[in-house]
Amino acid sequence: MAHGFLTLSLASRFAYDCVPQFDGQIMSINYGFNRLRFLSPVRAGSRLRGRFTLKSAKKRSDSEVLRENALSVEIEGQDTPALVADWLGMVVFPPSS
C-alpha cells in the first residue's frame, strides 16, 4: 500500500499533464492547500487518475493570480477516491511596464 503523501506527490505530475496555463504565464508556484483529506488506501499496482476542477481565480496584483483547484485522485474500480483537496497555486505573469 502507498501512504497518503506518496499518493499526494503524484498530484504535481497530474497537474502538469492536465491543468492549462494562463496566456502569458511565466511560472506557477505551489501555494499550499485549504483542505486535504486521505480517504482510501492505494494498493500496489492500482491505476490512479487526477481530476482537477477550477474553483476560483483571483487577481492578487498586476502580475499574480491565485488559482484554487479542487483535486480528486481517483482509484480505478473504486467509488471512494484516494484523496481530495483544495489546491492553491500562484500564477505569475511578467510585470507590466
DRENGU-438447 format. One record per residue: residue number from 1; x negated, y negated, z of N, C-alpha, C, CB in turn. Coordinates in pm, 1 decimal. Atoms other than C-alpha are relative to their C-alpha. Glycine has a CB too. Layout:
k=NUM; n_X=X; n_Y=Y; n_Z=Z; ca_X=X; ca_Y=Y; ca_Z=Z; c_X=X; c_Y=Y; c_Z=Z; cb_X=X; cb_Y=Y; cb_Z=Z
...
//
This chain:
k=1; n_X=-83.1; n_Y=118.8; n_Z=0.0; ca_X=0.0; ca_Y=0.0; ca_Z=0.0; c_X=-87.1; c_Y=-124.5; c_Z=0.0; cb_X=94.3; cb_Y=-0.2; cb_Z=120.6
k=2; n_X=70.1; n_Y=129.0; n_Z=2.4; ca_X=-109.0; ca_Y=-353.9; ca_Z=-72.4; c_X=58.3; c_Y=-88.6; c_Z=109.7; cb_X=12.3; cb_Y=-69.3; cb_Z=-140.6
k=3; n_X=-49.8; n_Y=92.8; n_Z=-100.8; ca_X=-87.1; ca_Y=-603.3; ca_Z=212.0; c_X=52.2; c_Y=-126.0; c_Z=-69.5; cb_X=-111.5; cb_Y=-35.3; cb_Z=103.2
k=4; n_X=-67.8; n_Y=114.9; n_Z=58.0; ca_X=111.3; ca_Y=-922.8; ca_Z=155.7; c_X=-91.4; c_Y=-101.4; c_Z=-65.5; cb_X=78.4; cb_Y=-67.2; cb_Z=103.7
k=5; n_X=87.8; n_Y=102.0; n_Z=56.8; ca_X=-182.2; ca_Y=-1155.3; ca_Z=95.8; c_X=-67.6; c_Y=47.1; c_Z=-128.5; cb_X=-105.3; cb_Y=-40.0; cb_Z=101.4
k=6; n_X=51.0; n_Y=-51.2; n_Z=126.9; ca_X=-320.5; ca_Y=-927.0; ca_Z=-174.8; c_X=104.6; c_Y=-22.1; c_Z=-109.4; cb_X=-36.6; cb_Y=150.9; cb_Z=11.8
k=7; n_X=-108.0; n_Y=25.2; n_Z=95.0; ca_X=17.5; ca_Y=-948.3; ca_Z=-348.2; c_X=8.1; c_Y=-149.3; c_Z=-32.1; cb_X=135.0; cb_Y=50.6; cb_Z=56.1
k=8; n_X=-5.0; n_Y=145.1; n_Z=20.8; ca_X=19.8; ca_Y=-1326.6; ca_Z=-298.9; c_X=-114.1; c_Y=-47.8; c_Z=-89.3; cb_X=-5.2; cb_Y=-73.0; cb_Z=134.3
k=9; n_X=114.0; n_Y=42.9; n_Z=81.2; ca_X=-324.1; ca_Y=-1353.4; ca_Z=-459.5; c_X=27.7; c_Y=16.3; c_Z=-149.6; cb_X=-124.9; cb_Y=79.4; cb_Z=38.6
k=10; n_X=-35.7; n_Y=-17.5; n_Z=140.4; ca_X=-168.9; ca_Y=-1232.1; ca_Z=-785.9; c_X=83.0; c_Y=-115.9; c_Z=-53.3; cb_X=75.7; cb_Y=129.5; cb_Z=-18.4
k=11; n_X=-89.2; n_Y=108.0; n_Z=42.1; ca_X=63.5; ca_Y=-1534.2; ca_Z=-793.1; c_X=-70.7; c_Y=-102.1; c_Z=-88.1; cb_X=58.4; cb_Y=-69.3; cb_Z=121.4
k=12; n_X=70.2; n_Y=99.1; n_Z=82.0; ca_X=-202.4; ca_Y=-1766.6; ca_Z=-932.3; c_X=-20.3; c_Y=51.2; c_Z=-142.6; cb_X=-135.9; cb_Y=-35.3; cb_Z=63.3
k=13; n_X=12.7; n_Y=-57.5; n_Z=134.2; ca_X=-258.1; ca_Y=-1529.3; ca_Z=-1225.0; c_X=134.3; c_Y=-3.5; c_Z=-73.0; cb_X=-52.6; cb_Y=144.9; cb_Z=7.9
k=14; n_X=-133.3; n_Y=7.7; n_Z=60.1; ca_X=116.4; ca_Y=-1504.5; ca_Z=-1286.5; c_X=29.9; c_Y=-142.3; c_Z=-45.3; cb_X=107.5; cb_Y=47.9; cb_Z=99.5
k=15; n_X=-26.6; n_Y=140.8; n_Z=33.1; ca_X=140.9; ca_Y=-1884.9; ca_Z=-1281.8; c_X=-79.7; c_Y=-42.2; c_Z=-122.8; cb_X=-34.5; cb_Y=-91.6; cb_Z=119.3
k=16; n_X=84.4; n_Y=35.0; n_Z=114.3; ca_X=-148.6; ca_Y=-1921.2; ca_Z=-1525.2; c_X=62.0; c_Y=51.6; c_Z=-130.0; cb_X=-142.2; cb_Y=57.4; cb_Z=18.1
k=17; n_X=-58.8; n_Y=-61.5; n_Z=118.8; ca_X=33.9; ca_Y=-1689.8; ca_Z=-1765.6; c_X=134.0; c_Y=-60.9; c_Z=-40.7; cb_X=17.7; cb_Y=146.5; cb_Z=23.4
k=18; n_X=-137.2; n_Y=35.2; n_Z=38.1; ca_X=381.5; ca_Y=-1840.9; ca_Z=-1749.8; c_X=50.6; c_Y=-137.0; c_Z=43.3; cb_X=89.9; cb_Y=99.9; cb_Z=54.0
k=19; n_X=-47.9; n_Y=133.6; n_Z=-38.1; ca_X=409.3; ca_Y=-2185.5; ca_Z=-1584.3; c_X=-59.7; c_Y=-101.1; c_Z=-97.9; cb_X=-39.2; cb_Y=-35.2; cb_Z=149.3
k=20; n_X=52.1; n_Y=93.6; n_Z=100.4; ca_X=383.8; ca_Y=-2450.8; ca_Z=-1856.8; c_X=-63.1; c_Y=-122.9; c_Z=63.3; cb_X=110.9; cb_Y=-43.0; cb_Z=-94.2
k=21; n_X=61.6; n_Y=124.6; n_Z=-43.9; ca_X=164.7; ca_Y=-2755.9; ca_Z=-1820.6; c_X=81.9; c_Y=-116.8; c_Z=-52.6; cb_X=-147.3; cb_Y=-9.6; cb_Z=-48.0
k=22; n_X=-61.5; n_Y=123.4; n_Z=47.1; ca_X=299.0; ca_Y=-3109.7; ca_Z=-1850.0; c_X=-88.0; c_Y=-59.3; c_Z=-109.4; cb_X=20.0; cb_Y=-101.4; cb_Z=117.1
k=23; n_X=76.7; n_Y=69.4; n_Z=103.7; ca_X=194.7; ca_Y=-3310.1; ca_Z=-2156.9; c_X=-95.2; c_Y=-99.1; c_Z=65.7; cb_X=94.4; cb_Y=-72.8; cb_Z=-100.2
k=24; n_X=99.9; n_Y=91.8; n_Z=-52.5; ca_X=-127.6; ca_Y=-3497.1; ca_Z=-2075.4; c_X=-63.5; c_Y=42.0; c_Z=131.0; cb_X=60.7; cb_Y=-131.7; cb_Z=17.7
k=25; n_X=54.6; n_Y=-47.9; n_Z=-127.7; ca_X=-201.5; ca_Y=-3297.3; ca_Z=-1760.1; c_X=-147.8; c_Y=32.9; c_Z=-13.7; cb_X=77.2; cb_Y=123.9; cb_Z=49.2
k=26; n_X=142.5; n_Y=-34.4; n_Z=4.0; ca_X=-573.3; ca_Y=-3272.1; ca_Z=-1678.8; c_X=-36.7; c_Y=107.0; c_Z=102.5; cb_X=-84.2; cb_Y=-124.3; cb_Z=23.8
k=27; n_X=23.2; n_Y=-108.9; n_Z=-94.7; ca_X=-551.9; ca_Y=-3039.8; ca_Z=-1376.2; c_X=122.5; c_Y=18.1; c_Z=88.3; cb_X=-125.4; cb_Y=-27.5; cb_Z=86.3
k=28; n_X=-104.4; n_Y=-29.4; n_Z=-97.3; ca_X=-323.6; ca_Y=-2878.8; ca_Z=-1122.5; c_X=-68.9; c_Y=50.8; c_Z=125.9; cb_X=103.8; cb_Y=105.1; cb_Z=-55.5
k=29; n_X=62.9; n_Y=-34.1; n_Z=-127.7; ca_X=-407.6; ca_Y=-2839.5; ca_Z=-753.2; c_X=101.5; c_Y=75.0; c_Z=85.9; cb_X=-51.9; cb_Y=-128.1; cb_Z=73.7
k=30; n_X=-84.8; n_Y=-73.0; n_Z=-93.3; ca_X=-263.3; ca_Y=-2578.4; ca_Z=-517.2; c_X=23.5; c_Y=-88.4; c_Z=122.2; cb_X=-64.6; cb_Y=136.8; cb_Z=40.6
k=31; n_X=-34.3; n_Y=92.8; n_Z=-107.2; ca_X=-80.1; ca_Y=-2792.6; ca_Z=-261.4; c_X=58.9; c_Y=72.1; c_Z=120.8; cb_X=98.0; cb_Y=-104.4; cb_Z=-50.7
k=32; n_X=-48.1; n_Y=-79.9; n_Z=-113.0; ca_X=49.5; ca_Y=-2509.7; ca_Z=-40.7; c_X=140.5; c_Y=53.3; c_Z=-21.7; cb_X=-3.6; cb_Y=-82.2; cb_Z=126.5
k=33; n_X=-132.2; n_Y=-62.2; n_Z=3.4; ca_X=383.3; ca_Y=-2350.7; ca_Z=44.1; c_X=91.5; c_Y=-65.8; c_Z=102.1; cb_X=-10.0; cb_Y=151.4; cb_Z=26.6
k=34; n_X=-100.7; n_Y=43.2; n_Z=-96.2; ca_X=700.6; ca_Y=-2479.9; ca_Z=203.6; c_X=60.8; c_Y=120.1; c_Z=69.6; cb_X=109.3; cb_Y=-82.5; cb_Z=-68.7
k=35; n_X=-62.1; n_Y=-120.1; n_Z=-53.8; ca_X=823.9; ca_Y=-2126.6; ca_Z=260.9; c_X=-68.0; c_Y=120.0; c_Z=-65.8; cb_X=155.5; cb_Y=0.9; cb_Z=-24.9
k=36; n_X=61.5; n_Y=-121.8; n_Z=52.9; ca_X=665.7; ca_Y=-1784.3; ca_Z=220.8; c_X=46.5; c_Y=116.7; c_Z=85.5; cb_X=-156.8; cb_Y=-10.2; cb_Z=-1.4
k=37; n_X=-48.3; n_Y=-117.2; n_Z=-71.2; ca_X=820.2; ca_Y=-1450.1; ca_Z=312.1; c_X=-43.4; c_Y=125.5; c_Z=-73.8; cb_X=153.4; cb_Y=-4.1; cb_Z=15.3
k=38; n_X=35.5; n_Y=-131.1; n_Z=53.4; ca_X=685.7; ca_Y=-1098.1; ca_Z=260.0; c_X=116.7; c_Y=93.3; c_Z=31.2; cb_X=-136.3; cb_Y=53.9; cb_Z=61.3
k=39; n_X=-125.5; n_Y=-72.7; n_Z=-19.7; ca_X=997.9; ca_Y=-886.7; ca_Z=207.1; c_X=-10.0; c_Y=150.5; c_Z=-16.1; cb_X=100.7; cb_Y=-50.8; cb_Z=-94.4
k=40; n_X=7.5; n_Y=-142.5; n_Z=29.0; ca_X=886.5; ca_Y=-548.2; ca_Z=81.0; c_X=-144.8; c_Y=39.5; c_Z=-27.4; cb_X=90.2; cb_Y=36.4; cb_Z=-120.3
k=41; n_X=137.8; n_Y=-43.7; n_Z=28.8; ca_X=561.0; ca_Y=-348.8; ca_Z=74.6; c_X=-15.0; c_Y=39.1; c_Z=-146.9; cb_X=-39.2; cb_Y=119.2; cb_Z=90.6
k=42; n_X=31.4; n_Y=-37.9; n_Z=137.7; ca_X=393.1; ca_Y=-286.2; ca_Z=-260.4; c_X=-82.8; c_Y=127.8; c_Z=4.2; cb_X=-76.5; cb_Y=-114.8; cb_Z=-75.4
k=43; n_X=69.1; n_Y=-129.4; n_Z=1.1; ca_X=294.5; ca_Y=74.8; ca_Z=-313.7; c_X=-103.5; c_Y=1.2; c_Z=-112.8; cb_X=101.8; cb_Y=117.5; cb_Z=-17.2
k=44; n_X=105.9; n_Y=-11.9; n_Z=100.8; ca_X=-22.9; ca_Y=159.1; ca_Z=-505.6; c_X=59.6; c_Y=49.3; c_Z=-131.3; cb_X=-112.3; cb_Y=96.1; cb_Z=48.4
k=45; n_X=-47.2; n_Y=-37.3; n_Z=132.8; ca_X=44.2; ca_Y=180.7; ca_Z=-879.0; c_X=128.6; c_Y=-67.9; c_Z=-42.3; cb_X=19.0; cb_Y=145.8; cb_Z=-6.0
k=46; n_X=-124.0; n_Y=70.8; n_Z=34.9; ca_X=357.2; ca_Y=-37.4; ca_Z=-867.1; c_X=-27.1; c_Y=-107.6; c_Z=-104.1; cb_X=63.9; cb_Y=-62.8; cb_Z=125.4
k=47; n_X=8.4; n_Y=108.2; n_Z=98.1; ca_X=422.9; ca_Y=-277.5; ca_Z=-1152.9; c_X=72.7; c_Y=-120.7; c_Z=56.8; cb_X=60.9; cb_Y=42.6; cb_Z=-138.2
k=48; n_X=-52.8; n_Y=123.6; n_Z=-57.1; ca_X=483.1; ca_Y=-638.7; ca_Z=-1049.4; c_X=25.2; c_Y=-102.9; c_Z=-108.9; cb_X=-96.2; cb_Y=-56.4; cb_Z=104.7
k=49; n_X=-28.5; n_Y=111.2; n_Z=89.7; ca_X=630.2; ca_Y=-944.3; ca_Z=-1219.2; c_X=20.4; c_Y=-124.7; c_Z=85.6; cb_X=125.7; cb_Y=29.2; cb_Z=-89.8
k=50; n_X=-21.5; n_Y=127.7; n_Z=-66.8; ca_X=610.8; ca_Y=-1307.1; ca_Z=-1107.7; c_X=107.5; c_Y=-78.2; c_Z=-73.5; cb_X=-131.0; cb_Y=-81.3; cb_Z=7.6
k=51; n_X=-107.7; n_Y=79.8; n_Z=58.2; ca_X=924.9; ca_Y=-1512.5; ca_Z=-1165.9; c_X=-3.5; c_Y=-138.7; c_Z=64.0; cb_X=139.8; cb_Y=68.7; cb_Z=21.2
k=52; n_X=10.6; n_Y=137.6; n_Z=-46.8; ca_X=899.8; ca_Y=-1893.2; ca_Z=-1137.7; c_X=121.3; c_Y=-79.7; c_Z=-47.0; cb_X=-130.8; cb_Y=-65.2; cb_Z=-50.2
k=53; n_X=-109.0; n_Y=91.1; n_Z=32.7; ca_X=1183.5; ca_Y=-2147.0; ca_Z=-1128.2; c_X=-37.9; c_Y=-137.8; c_Z=52.5; cb_X=136.6; cb_Y=48.9; cb_Z=60.6
k=54; n_X=32.4; n_Y=136.1; n_Z=-42.3; ca_X=1108.8; ca_Y=-2518.5; ca_Z=-1123.5; c_X=113.9; c_Y=-55.0; c_Z=84.2; cb_X=-26.7; cb_Y=-91.5; cb_Z=-122.3
k=55; n_X=-99.8; n_Y=57.0; n_Z=-89.8; ca_X=1292.6; ca_Y=-2665.9; ca_Z=-823.4; c_X=-0.6; c_Y=-151.9; c_Z=-4.6; cb_X=-24.2; cb_Y=47.3; cb_Z=142.1
k=56; n_X=8.8; n_Y=145.5; n_Z=4.8; ca_X=1164.1; ca_Y=-3022.6; ca_Z=-842.5; c_X=-136.0; c_Y=-42.3; c_Z=-54.0; cb_X=24.0; cb_Y=-60.9; cb_Z=139.6
k=57; n_X=123.8; n_Y=65.8; n_Z=43.4; ca_X=901.0; ca_Y=-3252.6; ca_Z=-989.7; c_X=14.4; c_Y=-146.0; c_Z=38.9; cb_X=-26.4; cb_Y=17.2; cb_Z=-156.5
k=58; n_X=-12.8; n_Y=135.7; n_Z=-53.7; ca_X=848.0; ca_Y=-3578.2; ca_Z=-800.0; c_X=-127.6; c_Y=-79.1; c_Z=-26.4; cb_X=30.5; cb_Y=3.6; cb_Z=151.5
k=59; n_X=113.4; n_Y=87.7; n_Z=27.3; ca_X=623.8; ca_Y=-3860.9; ca_Z=-914.0; c_X=-52.1; c_Y=-55.9; c_Z=131.9; cb_X=40.1; cb_Y=-115.2; cb_Z=-97.1
k=60; n_X=62.6; n_Y=51.0; n_Z=-122.3; ca_X=379.5; ca_Y=-3944.6; ca_Z=-633.1; c_X=-75.8; c_Y=-129.4; c_Z=-25.8; cb_X=-94.5; cb_Y=104.3; cb_Z=58.7
k=61; n_X=72.7; n_Y=120.1; n_Z=41.9; ca_X=176.1; ca_Y=-4206.8; ca_Z=-820.5; c_X=-2.3; c_Y=1.1; c_Z=-152.5; cb_X=-147.0; cb_Y=-4.6; cb_Z=60.7
k=62; n_X=8.9; n_Y=4.0; n_Z=146.1; ca_X=97.0; ca_Y=-4308.3; ca_Z=-1178.5; c_X=-76.8; c_Y=119.0; c_Z=-56.3; cb_X=-66.1; cb_Y=-129.2; cb_Z=-44.6
k=63; n_X=81.4; n_Y=-111.1; n_Z=50.2; ca_X=-141.8; ca_Y=-4012.6; ca_Z=-1201.7; c_X=29.5; c_Y=133.6; c_Z=68.4; cb_X=-145.6; cb_Y=-33.0; cb_Z=17.1
k=64; n_X=-28.6; n_Y=-124.1; n_Z=-72.6; ca_X=22.9; ca_Y=-3746.4; ca_Z=-978.2; c_X=150.0; c_Y=31.0; c_Z=2.8; cb_X=-53.7; cb_Y=-9.2; cb_Z=143.1
k=65; n_X=-136.0; n_Y=-51.0; n_Z=-13.4; ca_X=338.9; ca_Y=-3536.9; ca_Z=-983.9; c_X=-6.8; c_Y=123.1; c_Z=89.8; cb_X=63.7; cb_Y=34.1; cb_Z=-140.6
k=66; n_X=-8.0; n_Y=-116.2; n_Z=-88.1; ca_X=425.6; ca_Y=-3294.5; ca_Z=-702.4; c_X=109.8; c_Y=90.9; c_Z=-53.3; cb_X=27.8; cb_Y=-41.9; cb_Z=148.9
k=67; n_X=-92.9; n_Y=-96.7; n_Z=58.2; ca_X=587.2; ca_Y=-2986.1; ca_Z=-852.4; c_X=27.8; c_Y=109.0; c_Z=103.8; cb_X=-57.8; cb_Y=61.5; cb_Z=-132.5
k=68; n_X=-36.9; n_Y=-110.5; n_Z=-89.4; ca_X=778.9; ca_Y=-2727.5; ca_Z=-646.8; c_X=66.4; c_Y=108.4; c_Z=-83.0; cb_X=95.0; cb_Y=-48.1; cb_Z=115.0
k=69; n_X=-54.8; n_Y=-115.7; n_Z=70.1; ca_X=843.5; ca_Y=-2383.3; ca_Z=-792.7; c_X=46.2; c_Y=103.3; c_Z=100.4; cb_X=-103.8; cb_Y=60.9; cb_Z=-95.9
k=70; n_X=-42.0; n_Y=-118.7; n_Z=-73.2; ca_X=1050.0; ca_Y=-2104.4; ca_Z=-643.4; c_X=-72.9; c_Y=117.3; c_Z=-65.1; cb_X=158.2; cb_Y=19.2; cb_Z=-2.4
k=71; n_X=75.3; n_Y=-115.9; n_Z=48.4; ca_X=837.4; ca_Y=-1790.0; ca_Z=-676.6; c_X=59.8; c_Y=126.0; c_Z=59.4; cb_X=-150.8; cb_Y=-11.4; cb_Z=36.1
k=72; n_X=-40.7; n_Y=-132.2; n_Z=-44.8; ca_X=957.7; ca_Y=-1432.4; ca_Z=-656.4; c_X=-92.3; c_Y=100.8; c_Z=-68.0; cb_X=151.6; cb_Y=28.7; cb_Z=-32.7
k=73; n_X=81.3; n_Y=-107.7; n_Z=56.7; ca_X=717.9; ca_Y=-1140.2; ca_Z=-702.1; c_X=83.4; c_Y=126.6; c_Z=11.6; cb_X=-140.5; cb_Y=14.8; cb_Z=73.7
k=74; n_X=-91.8; n_Y=-112.7; n_Z=7.1; ca_X=935.2; ca_Y=-850.5; ca_Z=-812.3; c_X=-75.5; c_Y=130.0; c_Z=-23.8; cb_X=103.3; cb_Y=-22.2; cb_Z=-110.2
k=75; n_X=56.2; n_Y=-134.0; n_Z=15.8; ca_X=855.9; ca_Y=-479.0; ca_Z=-794.4; c_X=92.1; c_Y=77.2; c_Z=-93.4; cb_X=-16.0; cb_Y=73.5; cb_Z=138.7
k=76; n_X=-80.6; n_Y=-74.1; n_Z=97.0; ca_X=971.0; ca_Y=-274.3; ca_Z=-1091.0; c_X=74.9; c_Y=114.5; c_Z=68.2; cb_X=-88.8; cb_Y=54.6; cb_Z=-113.4
k=77; n_X=-81.3; n_Y=-108.1; n_Z=-53.1; ca_X=1258.7; ca_Y=-45.3; ca_Z=-994.9; c_X=51.8; c_Y=-21.6; c_Z=141.5; cb_X=-77.5; cb_Y=124.1; cb_Z=-3.5
k=78; n_X=-49.0; n_Y=27.6; n_Z=-134.8; ca_X=1330.7; ca_Y=-212.1; ca_Z=-659.2; c_X=85.6; c_Y=-126.2; c_Z=-1.8; cb_X=-117.9; cb_Y=-15.3; cb_Z=99.8
k=79; n_X=-88.5; n_Y=116.4; n_Z=-9.9; ca_X=1606.2; ca_Y=-455.2; ca_Z=-564.1; c_X=-61.1; c_Y=-112.4; c_Z=81.1; cb_X=131.9; cb_Y=40.1; cb_Z=61.3
k=80; n_X=59.2; n_Y=100.9; n_Z=-88.3; ca_X=1405.3; ca_Y=-635.7; ca_Z=-294.5; c_X=-137.0; c_Y=-41.3; c_Z=-52.2; cb_X=-11.5; cb_Y=53.5; cb_Z=144.6
k=81; n_X=132.8; n_Y=43.2; n_Z=46.7; ca_X=1112.1; ca_Y=-849.6; ca_Z=-411.3; c_X=-107.2; c_Y=22.2; c_Z=106.2; cb_X=3.2; cb_Y=-147.9; cb_Z=-39.8
k=82; n_X=112.7; n_Y=-12.9; n_Z=-92.7; ca_X=768.7; ca_Y=-810.5; ca_Z=-257.5; c_X=-14.1; c_Y=-126.2; c_Z=83.3; cb_X=-130.9; cb_Y=28.3; cb_Z=-76.4
k=83; n_X=7.8; n_Y=127.1; n_Z=-72.8; ca_X=764.5; ca_Y=-1179.1; ca_Z=-165.8; c_X=80.9; c_Y=-105.8; c_Z=-71.9; cb_X=-146.2; cb_Y=-46.0; cb_Z=15.4
k=84; n_X=-62.4; n_Y=119.9; n_Z=53.5; ca_X=948.2; ca_Y=-1505.3; ca_Z=-214.3; c_X=-68.7; c_Y=-119.1; c_Z=64.8; cb_X=155.0; cb_Y=-1.6; cb_Z=25.8
k=85; n_X=69.0; n_Y=118.4; n_Z=-52.1; ca_X=801.0; ca_Y=-1852.5; ca_Z=-172.4; c_X=45.9; c_Y=-124.1; c_Z=-75.3; cb_X=-153.6; cb_Y=16.3; cb_Z=-11.4
k=86; n_X=-12.0; n_Y=129.6; n_Z=65.2; ca_X=842.9; ca_Y=-2220.0; ca_Z=-248.9; c_X=-141.7; c_Y=-55.6; c_Z=-8.5; cb_X=98.1; cb_Y=-98.1; cb_Z=78.5
k=87; n_X=140.9; n_Y=31.4; n_Z=22.9; ca_X=506.4; ca_Y=-2309.8; ca_Z=-401.5; c_X=-13.2; c_Y=-142.1; c_Z=-51.9; cb_X=-63.4; cb_Y=99.9; cb_Z=-99.1
k=88; n_X=23.9; n_Y=139.3; n_Z=39.2; ca_X=383.5; ca_Y=-2668.0; ca_Z=-428.0; c_X=-130.0; c_Y=-10.9; c_Z=-79.2; cb_X=-5.1; cb_Y=-91.7; cb_Z=124.5
k=89; n_X=119.4; n_Y=26.2; n_Z=79.2; ca_X=137.5; ca_Y=-2786.0; ca_Z=-690.3; c_X=-4.8; c_Y=-147.3; c_Z=-38.1; cb_X=-3.1; cb_Y=89.0; cb_Z=-126.3
k=90; n_X=18.5; n_Y=139.6; n_Z=39.6; ca_X=-1.8; ca_Y=-3134.2; ca_Z=-750.5; c_X=-54.9; c_Y=-1.4; c_Z=-142.0; cb_X=-96.0; cb_Y=-76.0; cb_Z=98.8
k=91; n_X=40.9; n_Y=12.5; n_Z=139.4; ca_X=-23.2; ca_Y=-3209.0; ca_Z=-1122.4; c_X=-65.9; c_Y=-136.7; c_Z=-15.7; cb_X=122.3; cb_Y=17.1; cb_Z=-98.4
k=92; n_X=79.5; n_Y=122.7; n_Z=11.3; ca_X=-288.7; ca_Y=-3468.8; ca_Z=-1207.2; c_X=-12.7; c_Y=-39.0; c_Z=-146.8; cb_X=-140.6; cb_Y=18.4; cb_Z=64.0
k=93; n_X=12.1; n_Y=58.2; n_Z=132.8; ca_X=-292.7; ca_Y=-3695.9; ca_Z=-1511.8; c_X=-114.8; c_Y=-101.5; c_Z=2.3; cb_X=134.6; cb_Y=-67.1; cb_Z=-45.1
k=94; n_X=105.3; n_Y=101.6; n_Z=2.0; ca_X=-566.6; ca_Y=-3934.2; ca_Z=-1628.5; c_X=54.3; c_Y=-132.8; c_Z=53.2; cb_X=-56.2; cb_Y=-18.0; cb_Z=-143.5
k=95; n_X=-47.3; n_Y=129.4; n_Z=-48.9; ca_X=-546.4; ca_Y=-4273.8; ca_Z=-1455.2; c_X=35.8; c_Y=-92.9; c_Z=-115.1; cb_X=-105.9; cb_Y=-65.2; cb_Z=88.7
k=96; n_X=-40.9; n_Y=97.0; n_Z=102.1; ca_X=-366.7; ca_Y=-4544.3; ca_Z=-1651.0; c_X=-101.8; c_Y=-113.1; c_Z=-7.9; cb_X=141.0; cb_Y=-56.3; cb_Z=30.7
k=97; n_X=93.9; n_Y=111.9; n_Z=16.6; ca_X=-582.0; ca_Y=-4821.7; ca_Z=-1795.9; c_X=74.2; c_Y=-129.4; c_Z=-11.5; cb_X=-88.4; cb_Y=19.8; cb_Z=-122.3
//
